Amino acid sequence: MTKAFDCAVRLLSRREHSALELCDKLKQKGYSAIEAKKALDECQRLDLQSDRRFVEICSRSRIRQGYGPLKISQELSSKGIDKELIHQFLQQEQDNWLTYALDVWHKKSRGQCDLSFDELQKQQRFLLYRGFGMDTIVQVKKELKK
């Protein structure tokens, strides 16, 4: 095998990479675009690199860190992941976003329910910043009033 392939395998042994990330890293290490592409193709053929697997692992990690679908989608797009692949994964989680947002809310508010208007606004902005949509945030507020 080539040195570029060996390097790609070493990179993938540490963590998953998107195809674009892997090619970029190989180029940074001095390999030509052609060598990087050949190494990537071989890694994909052997199922060592998979954008689908990368989406799943990266997304699950971000969900555990308290991020919502908009932030996750943005991050994956910046790593060169196909929009359709991102949409498919986020769609699978559709029924869980409210639960995830509530978890983030409770963690941030430390369980306080009687928040002032300003504190509520601050919490909403935090959820927006974390990548949750307004529809989910409205649902969170309804859940908290129950």
Phi, psi and omega per residue, in radians:
M1 nan 2.924 -3.099
T2 -1.489 2.867 3.091
K3 -1.148 -0.628 3.125
A4 -1.089 -0.723 3.116
F5 -1.112 -0.796 3.121
D6 -1.012 -0.754 3.130
C7 -1.109 -0.750 3.134
A8 -1.065 -0.742 3.139
V9 -1.113 -0.723 3.102
R10 -1.066 -0.770 3.130
L11 -1.080 -0.761 -3.108
L12 -1.259 -0.361 3.129
S13 -1.276 -0.375 3.135
R14 -1.452 -0.764 3.117
R15 -2.867 2.890 3.071
E16 -1.187 2.571 3.054
H17 -2.317 2.588 2.987
S18 -1.285 2.840 3.140
A19 -1.016 -0.776 -3.131
L20 -1.099 -0.797 3.123
E21 -1.014 -0.799 -3.090
L22 -1.112 -0.797 3.110
C23 -1.063 -0.776 3.139
D24 -1.059 -0.761 -3.125
K25 -1.146 -0.681 3.118
L26 -1.135 -0.689 3.109
K27 -1.147 -0.684 3.101
Q28 -1.077 -0.514 -3.136
K29 -1.495 0.096 3.019
G30 1.760 0.070 3.113
Y31 -1.476 2.593 3.134
S32 -1.261 2.870 3.118
A33 -1.048 -0.641 -3.130
I34 -1.184 -0.784 3.109
E35 -1.083 -0.755 -3.141
A36 -1.080 -0.763 -3.122
K37 -1.126 -0.744 3.120
K38 -1.104 -0.754 3.127
A39 -1.105 -0.756 3.110
L40 -1.065 -0.810 -3.138
D41 -1.023 -0.736 3.129
E42 -1.156 -0.720 3.105
C43 -1.093 -0.702 3.125
Q44 -1.208 -0.684 3.130
R45 -1.066 -0.676 -3.132
L46 -1.516 0.069 -3.125
D47 1.055 0.559 3.042
L48 -1.474 -0.484 3.095
Q49 -2.187 2.282 3.130
S50 -2.556 2.132 3.110
D51 -1.132 -0.588 3.129
R52 -1.091 -0.807 3.119
R53 -1.148 -0.680 3.114
F54 -1.052 -0.773 3.135
V55 -1.035 -0.807 -3.100
E56 -1.122 -0.834 -3.093
I57 -1.165 -0.817 -3.120
C58 -1.111 -0.776 -3.124
S59 -1.118 -0.787 3.135
R60 -1.072 -0.694 3.110
S61 -1.088 -0.789 -3.132
R62 -1.181 -0.633 3.099
I63 -1.083 -0.788 3.108
R64 -1.068 -0.521 3.128
Q65 -1.449 -0.041 3.055
G66 1.624 0.423 3.130
Y67 -1.724 2.618 -3.120
G68 -1.703 3.121 -3.027
P69 -1.094 -0.596 -3.100
L70 -1.199 -0.759 3.137
K71 -1.164 -0.747 -3.133
I72 -1.114 -0.789 3.132
S73 -1.045 -0.775 3.134
Q74 -1.070 -0.794 -3.130
E75 -1.107 -0.792 -3.134
L76 -1.126 -0.681 3.099
S77 -1.067 -0.699 -3.128
S78 -1.173 -0.321 3.111
K79 -1.687 0.230 3.031
G80 1.407 0.353 -3.137
I81 -1.448 2.442 3.134
D82 -1.079 2.328 -3.084
K83 -1.015 -0.625 -3.128
E84 -1.143 -0.698 3.110
L85 -1.115 -0.746 3.103
I86 -1.085 -0.831 -3.112
H87 -1.039 -0.742 -3.136
Q88 -1.024 -0.816 -3.116
F89 -1.165 -0.837 -3.089
L90 -1.098 -0.560 3.105
Q91 -1.141 -0.665 3.119
Q92 -1.073 -0.528 -3.099
E93 -1.588 0.031 -3.014
Q94 -0.809 -0.778 -3.080
D95 -1.306 -0.179 -3.048
N96 -1.793 -0.205 -3.029
W97 -1.066 -0.637 3.116
L98 -1.094 -0.785 3.119
T99 -1.059 -0.787 3.136
Y100 -1.077 -0.760 -3.129
A101 -1.130 -0.705 3.098
L102 -1.094 -0.703 3.099
D103 -1.052 -0.789 3.134
V104 -1.096 -0.756 -3.127
W105 -1.043 -0.876 -3.101
H106 -1.114 -0.683 3.122
K107 -1.133 -0.752 -3.109
K108 -1.220 -0.703 -3.083
S109 -1.514 -0.028 -3.120
R110 0.931 0.659 3.062
G111 1.395 -0.015 3.117
Q112 -1.224 2.311 3.126
C113 -1.847 -0.494 -3.072
D114 -1.638 1.175 -3.112
L115 -1.488 2.555 3.077
S116 -1.248 2.931 3.141
F117 -0.997 -0.788 3.141
D118 -1.088 -0.714 3.123
E119 -1.164 -0.669 3.076
L120 -1.070 -0.779 3.131
Q121 -1.073 -0.712 3.141
K122 -1.107 -0.741 3.116
Q123 -1.105 -0.719 3.132
Q124 -1.102 -0.774 3.121
R125 -1.074 -0.645 3.125
F126 -1.094 -0.796 3.122
L127 -1.114 -0.680 3.077
L128 -1.069 -0.810 3.134
Y129 -1.047 -0.647 3.141
R130 -1.309 -0.118 3.046
G131 1.743 0.320 3.064
F132 -1.637 2.463 -3.129
G133 -1.343 2.826 -3.140
M134 -1.045 -0.637 3.137
D135 -1.059 -0.721 3.111
T136 -1.184 -0.704 -3.132
I137 -1.122 -0.684 3.084
V138 -1.098 -0.723 3.104
Q139 -1.108 -0.687 3.116
V140 -1.040 -0.811 -3.136
K141 -1.067 -0.697 3.114
K142 -1.127 -0.728 3.124
E143 -1.091 -0.675 -3.097
L144 -1.241 -0.411 3.138
K145 -1.384 -0.260 -3.102
K146 -1.190 nan nan
